[in-house]
Each structure stands twice: as C-alpha cells, then as structure tokens.
Amino acid sequence: MLPVSGRRLNGARGAATPRRWQNWARTESSDPALVLAPRSTDQVALAVRRAGETGHTVKAVGASHSFTSIAATDGVQLSMDRMRGLVSADPQRGRVTLRGGTRLWELPALLGPLGLALPNMGDIDRQSITGATQTGTHGTGLKFGGIATGIVGLELVTGTGDTIRIDADNYPELLPAAALGLGALGIVTEVTLQCVPRFLLQADEAPDQLDIVLAEFVERSRAADHFEFFWFPHTDTVRTKTNTRLPLDHGRAPLGKLSRFVDEELANNLAFGACVNLGAVTPRATPAVNRFVETLSSRRRYTDESHSVFVTHRRVHFREMEYAVPLEEVADTMRELRAMIERKRYSVSFPIEVRAAGADNLLLSTAHGRDSGYIAVHRYHRDRDLGYFRDAEAILAAHGGRPHWGKMHTLGAAELRERYPEFDRFATVRENLDPERVFRNDYLDRVLSI
Ligand SMILES: Cc1cc2nc3c(=O)[nH]c(=O)nc-3n(C[C@H](O)[C@H](O)[C@H](O)COP(=O)(O)OP(=O)(O)OC[C@H]3O[C@@H](n4cnc5c(N)ncnc54)[C@H](O)[C@@H]3O)c2cc1C
C-alpha cells in the first residue's frame, strides 16, 4: 500500500487533505491531485501505470530546490523521500548505487566509510541526487563536469510503467540523455555513481579587484582545481575562492567553530539577511550596504574534508538565474552586466557568482561540448522588480548562454534547440521512453515543446 494524500486518481476526494506544493525559493507552487510516497521501484511503476490509465501526469519531486517550475504538477506527485540510501557498493571500482531520493547531505555518511567521495559539489547539499543530476547541478572546476557526468548507470521507470536499467551493458546509448533528463524521460529509482577516493580541500578565500580577476579568469580557472568568485554589484572588488585538492593524510586544518559562525552565520546569513532586507525597503542604501557586507568577510585559509569545504549553508531566501556561457566570454559578459546595472540604476543587494566547468557529452548539459563559465545573478525573494533579471538574461543569452534547467529563465524550445546540437536526439529518446507524455508539465511543454 502506498502512503497517499490528496484526491484519488479518478478525481474523487480522498480522506486526506490535498497538499499544496511550493519550492524553496517560494517562486513556484502547484496543487497535485494526489501525493504518493513510494517505497520501492515496483510501487513507482504501479503509480505510473495507474496514472497513465486514468489520464493523469506524474512528477517526481526531490528537495524542491529548483527555482523554476520544473518539478510542479497538478497530476500525481511522487515524493522520493522514502526511497533513500545505499543499495550497493563496489569499492574496488569506486562505484556506489543509491536510491533515487537520497539527499546529497546524506552522502558523506554513506560514502565515507567506503573511503569514497563525490569528485565535485555545488554550493549546497540539500538536493536529492536525482533532482540535482536531472537539472544539471554543478560546482566549479574546469577539470570536472557537473554531478550528472559521474552517473555510470541508472534504473528508470518509463512512461509505460516499464523498469529498465541503463548502463554500459544495457541501452548505453540512452545514458547521455537519461543522466540529465529534466525529469522528462522517467522516474529514476536508482543511480550508480563513479566516485573518487576521499580527499581534502585547502580553501583560500581572498578579496581582489574585479578588473584583474576578469582579465585572469580563464587562466586562474585552468590553474586551480576549483576557482570561483563573487562580485557585489556597486563595488569594484570581488571575493575569490580557490580550492586545492589534497590527499587525506595531509591533515585537516578546519575553521574553528567561532570563525565559521562569524563568517558563515553572521556574514552570509544573519547580517546579510538584515542588509538585503534593508536594501529591499530602501534601495538607495544598497551600494553602501554591499560595501559593508563585503568588509564582513575576511581573507582566510582552511583545510577540511571535501564536502565541508564545497558546501555552505544559505538560509536567506533568494531567486536565481544562471547561464553557462563559453568560458572565453565570461569577462565581456560580466563587463556588460556591470555597465547595465549602472546604466539602469538597479540596486542589487546579492552578489553575482562566477564559476567554471569542463565540457561534457550529456545531451542537455549546459556544458555540452564546450568548457563553460557559469554566471549566476540573484535577487532577494522579496525584491519585486524583475527588470534586472530580464536585462541580465538578454546579455547572458546574447553570449550564447544556456540557462540552468533548475534556475529562472524565459527561453522556450525554439531558442534552446539552437543552443543544443543534440536537442533533437533528446526529443527522440523522449518519444521512445514517454510516448504519451506522462511526465509532462507546463515547464517541459515550454522548454522541450509538447
Ligand atoms: C540555495 C540553493 C543553492 C543551489 N546551488 C546550486 C549550485 O551550487 N549549483 C547548481 O548547479 N545548482 C544549484 N541549485 C539548483 C539545484 O541544485 C537544482 O535546482 C536541483 O534540481 C535541486 O534538486 P532537488 O532535489 O531539489 O530537485 P527538485 O527541484 O525537487 O526537482 C528537479 C527536477 O528533478 C526531477 N526529479 C527529482 N527526482 C526525480 C526522480 N527520482 N526521477 C526523475 N526525476 C526526478 C523533478 O521532477 C524535477 O524535474 C541551488 C538551488 C538552491 C535553492
């Protein structure tokens, strides 16, 4: 029996109260007709078949951390929360198979005892492994791809309710589509990941000049294991973060509890939250506020387990748009963004984050076929004016940018088709795996067309 809430599949109301769904950023919401929390692949397959028979759509939801409506549904929502944990491990080959709903924050406890870790991570670890990989979640580092590039196999329940295994021996041609499939090809019940031996990261964080960092961005990104920077609009300075990979026996020199509290809780969350609130109420204060927030963070160096260094805690809610542009376009794109903010007199309280990732071959990866620079613009979730996003998007898109699938953007299928050489191949895979579009929603109709 599947745990259920909401209306029954035939439309009649069940005893349980319908559950309104909302994403983390509070930018999207929907009213699923039914919420199911399957415990097994068989239960997922049953739910997909039943939904198909009764004319309902199905959408899995991970941690609801996408800024877009990619996870929204008014059909059957499958919460993957009861499908978490380790299925099996092959420590010799450094591979683990995880249940599809496993959260990234659970991985250190699951992989650590096996001597393994993810090769790279993004800014946070709240996401589910499948939500993160289906949308192309990435960190920074030109020698690395997004998390989905580490998928060597998966188990998928297709639109017909069939369960298939995709890996080097079974339907290998489907892997470049299914590893990063926007949730459009099926429900991923298991993921097999290629991991690396556990490692340490030495983090060097320092202030620098925007002009210098832009001029040296490609060079610094190539030289470092992981390089990124944050620029607070209305200032000339940036904060750079350079992470260097070290073997486990090098020894940790972690941040003290007090230092972590002052830098992360005080600067990133408490003071920052108060400041962006002030900026939202009094936009003219924003440039001064940005200069103040910047002074809160100091130069620091520390060494710790990789996941502790990659991941930060973000509790101030915001909206985000991120585009991947060809690596060499980063500096010009950033200069145009700066000029636009000045010309339009936008007061922007959130930093712009700039990262890089290596080219990969996943069909709908934002880094497909090219080394990429990622430029992310943010707005406090209470800021009403979206003109900044509109103007930023025009610049990012004009530089050949590809929008992150889980972050705000306005592109549709026609524009995306021009940006992805394998777009039609993905459409063919979708036609085969979900001919009746059981997994469709409004977002997929827009970006892939019906
Ligand atoms: C504070 C914050 C920080 C972030 N930092 C980064 C970052 O550093 N780098 C980056 O690239 N992105 C980042 N993101 C974006 C985030 O990683 C993606 O949006 C990711 O999809 C969220 O994972 P989720 O588990 O919440 O997925 P959801 O938002 O719940 O779902 C995303 C998609 O995956 C599908 N899906 C989920 N589970 C399954 C399943 N089992 N089978 C099939 N489809 C499934 C859903 O249907 C939906 O289409 C950040 C987001 C936030 C809110």
PDBQT file of the ligand as one rigid body, heavy atoms in Angstrom, charges set to zero:
ROOT
HETATM    1  C1  LIG A 501      20.021  27.587  -2.196  1.00  0.00    +0.000 C 
HETATM    2  C2  LIG A 501      20.266  26.861  -3.498  1.00  0.00    +0.000 A 
HETATM    3  C3  LIG A 501      21.574  26.645  -3.909  1.00  0.00    +0.000 A 
HETATM    4  C4  LIG A 501      21.804  25.999  -5.135  1.00  0.00    +0.000 A 
HETATM    5  N1  LIG A 501      23.108  25.809  -5.524  1.00  0.00    +0.000 NA
HETATM    6  C5  LIG A 501      23.348  25.246  -6.728  1.00  0.00    +0.000 A 
HETATM    7  C6  LIG A 501      24.699  25.066  -7.191  1.00  0.00    +0.000 A 
HETATM    8  O1  LIG A 501      25.659  25.369  -6.479  1.00  0.00    +0.000 OA
HETATM    9  N2  LIG A 501      24.878  24.551  -8.434  1.00  0.00    +0.000 N 
HETATM   10  C7  LIG A 501      23.834  24.226  -9.246  1.00  0.00    +0.000 A 
HETATM   11  O2  LIG A 501      24.071  23.803 -10.377  1.00  0.00    +0.000 OA
HETATM   12  N3  LIG A 501      22.545  24.328  -8.827  1.00  0.00    +0.000 NA
HETATM   13  C8  LIG A 501      22.306  24.829  -7.589  1.00  0.00    +0.000 A 
HETATM   14  N4  LIG A 501      20.996  24.951  -7.172  1.00  0.00    +0.000 N 
HETATM   15  C9  LIG A 501      19.923  24.412  -8.017  1.00  0.00    +0.000 C 
HETATM   16  C10 LIG A 501      19.570  22.971  -7.600  1.00  0.00    +0.000 C 
HETATM   17  O3  LIG A 501      20.715  22.184  -7.452  1.00  0.00    +0.000 OA
HETATM   18  C11 LIG A 501      18.698  22.282  -8.675  1.00  0.00    +0.000 C 
HETATM   19  O4  LIG A 501      17.582  23.060  -8.962  1.00  0.00    +0.000 OA
HETATM   20  C12 LIG A 501      18.278  20.848  -8.257  1.00  0.00    +0.000 C 
HETATM   21  O5  LIG A 501      17.409  20.356  -9.209  1.00  0.00    +0.000 OA
HETATM   22  C13 LIG A 501      17.545  20.763  -6.959  1.00  0.00    +0.000 C 
HETATM   23  O6  LIG A 501      17.435  19.400  -6.572  1.00  0.00    +0.000 OA
HETATM   24  P1  LIG A 501      16.089  18.877  -5.913  1.00  0.00    +0.000 P 
HETATM   25  O7  LIG A 501      16.326  17.540  -5.320  1.00  0.00    +0.000 OA
HETATM   26  O8  LIG A 501      15.549  19.928  -5.038  1.00  0.00    +0.000 OA
HETATM   27  O9  LIG A 501      15.191  18.703  -7.213  1.00  0.00    +0.000 OA
HETATM   28  P2  LIG A 501      13.671  19.209  -7.450  1.00  0.00    +0.000 P 
HETATM   29  O10 LIG A 501      13.690  20.680  -7.589  1.00  0.00    +0.000 OA
HETATM   30  O11 LIG A 501      12.778  18.606  -6.442  1.00  0.00    +0.000 OA
HETATM   31  O12 LIG A 501      13.404  18.548  -8.885  1.00  0.00    +0.000 OA
HETATM   32  C14 LIG A 501      14.157  18.943 -10.009  1.00  0.00    +0.000 C 
HETATM   33  C15 LIG A 501      13.766  18.073 -11.200  1.00  0.00    +0.000 C 
HETATM   34  O13 LIG A 501      14.215  16.735 -10.993  1.00  0.00    +0.000 OA
HETATM   35  C16 LIG A 501      13.124  15.849 -11.161  1.00  0.00    +0.000 C 
HETATM   36  N5  LIG A 501      13.291  14.721 -10.281  1.00  0.00    +0.000 N 
HETATM   37  C17 LIG A 501      13.511  14.717  -8.950  1.00  0.00    +0.000 A 
HETATM   38  N6  LIG A 501      13.625  13.451  -8.509  1.00  0.00    +0.000 NA
HETATM   39  C18 LIG A 501      13.472  12.655  -9.584  1.00  0.00    +0.000 A 
HETATM   40  C19 LIG A 501      13.469  11.248  -9.792  1.00  0.00    +0.000 A 
HETATM   41  N7  LIG A 501      13.692  10.386  -8.798  1.00  0.00    +0.000 N 
HETATM   42  N8  LIG A 501      13.297  10.782 -11.058  1.00  0.00    +0.000 NA
HETATM   43  C20 LIG A 501      13.103  11.628 -12.097  1.00  0.00    +0.000 A 
HETATM   44  N9  LIG A 501      13.082  12.965 -11.962  1.00  0.00    +0.000 NA
HETATM   45  C21 LIG A 501      13.269  13.464 -10.716  1.00  0.00    +0.000 A 
HETATM   46  C22 LIG A 501      11.886  16.682 -10.819  1.00  0.00    +0.000 C 
HETATM   47  O14 LIG A 501      10.710  16.114 -11.385  1.00  0.00    +0.000 OA
HETATM   48  C23 LIG A 501      12.263  17.987 -11.473  1.00  0.00    +0.000 C 
HETATM   49  O15 LIG A 501      12.047  17.883 -12.855  1.00  0.00    +0.000 OA
HETATM   50  C24 LIG A 501      20.718  25.562  -5.946  1.00  0.00    +0.000 A 
HETATM   51  C25 LIG A 501      19.397  25.770  -5.513  1.00  0.00    +0.000 A 
HETATM   52  C26 LIG A 501      19.168  26.411  -4.293  1.00  0.00    +0.000 A 
HETATM   53  C27 LIG A 501      17.753  26.628  -3.831  1.00  0.00    +0.000 C 
ENDROOT
TORSDOF 0
